[in-house]
Structures are given as structure tokens and as C-alpha cells.
Amino acid sequence: MSRLTLRLPETLHQQLINLAEGEGVSLNQYIVYALTRQVSSSYTVQIISEEDCQQQEKNLNLLISQLGEANVKEIETALSQREVVKPEPELTPDIVNRIKTKIQNQK
């Protein structure tokens, strides 16, 4: 973890304290939450053109046809060897839902 020291106007400091108390968390937890929320909201989903989407689909189908088919044993072996990682803690269900909503609204 990193440490950051900053100066805040007293009114902002008090507002943050009040909000943290209202959420039942420490001031530090609340500030980290607020900053994480702000940073995550700046990520955007970009729409690709229909032509690009069709080209990607053609490329995928070509790749699949070149790969051929795998039998059940080969699939099980590949799955057993994959690396399992935990999602980033910042990727909360709320963020996932907001991303899904943005994608649906773009359509």
C-alpha cells in the first residue's frame, strides 16, 4: 500500500468524515472507495463499426476452422492446466453492472 499526505479544506474534510460515518467505515476507507469509484467511472467502452465486427467474426471463424476440433480429453487437459486468477478487488459487482448498462445503452 502507498501512503499519500494531502491538504484538504476543513469543510471538505468534515464532509468526508460525515459521509464515512454515514457509511459506517473509516475516513481512509471512504476516501479510497470514493477515489476508486471516480477512477473506474472514467473508463469507457468503445463501440466498433459493423464492418469491424464482421471482420472479427470472419477472423474468428477462420481461426476455429484452422484449429480443428478437440476431443473431450484434450479439452479437460487444457482446462486443468490453465492459470486461475482472482479478479481485481476493484472490479466490484457494481462496476460490472455499470459496464453492462453502458454497453446496452450504446446498442
N, C-alpha and C positions, 0 to 999 in steps of 0.2 A: 504494500500500500504506500501511496505517496502522501506527503503532508503539504498543505498549502495554507499560508497565512495571508489573510486579506483584510482590508479595512472596509467596514460597512457603515453607512449612515445609521445612526441609532434607531431611526424609525423603521428602516428595513430589517435591522437586526431583531427588533421587537416583534415585527410582523412574522418573521420566520419562526421565532420562539413560539408565538401563539399558534401558528399553523402546525408546528411539530407537536405541541401539546395536544391540539385537537385531534391529531392522528395517533397520539399515544406512542410516539417514537422520540428518540433523541434529536437534538438540533442537527447534529452531524448526519444522522441517518436521513433526516428530512432534506437537507441540502443535497446530499448525494442523490437521493431519489429525484428531486426537482431538476438537478443538472442532467441526470441520465434521461429523464423524460424530454427535456429540451433538446438534447443532442439527438436522441432517437427520432424525434419528430422532424428533424431536418433531412433525414434520408428520404429519397423519393424513388418511386417506381417509374421506370421509363417504358412507354409504350413503343413497340416496334411496328413497322408497317406490315400490312398484309402480305406484301411481296417477300419481305424478310422472313416472316413467319412460315410462309410456304416453302421458301428455300431451306430453312432449318428443318422442316419436316421431310423434305426430299433428302437432305443430307443424312438425317437420322435413319430413314428407311434404307438408304444405300448402305450405311454402316451396318445396320441389322442384317441385311442380306449378305454382306461380306463376312460377317461373323459366323453365320450359320446358326444351328440350334445346339443347345446344350442339353444333356440328359439330367435327370433329377440328381444323380450322384455328383456331377460336376457343379451344379448349382449349389448343393449343400456344402461342398468343399469350399467353393468361393465365398459363400456367406460365413462359414466358420472361420475363415482367415481374415475377414475384414476387420478394420480397426473400429472399435466402438468408442465414441467420444460423447461427453456430456455437452448439452447445448450451453452456450454462454449464459451466465446468470442474468445478464441484461436483457436477454430475449424472453421477456415475460409473456404470458398468455394475452395480456392486454395489448402488447406491441404486435403480436402475431395477428390478433383480431383487427387491429387498426390497419395493418398492411393488407389483409384480405379485403377489408372495406374499401381501401384506396384502389385496389386492383379492380374490384367490382364496379366502383364508380367511374373508372376510366373506360370501361367497356361500353 
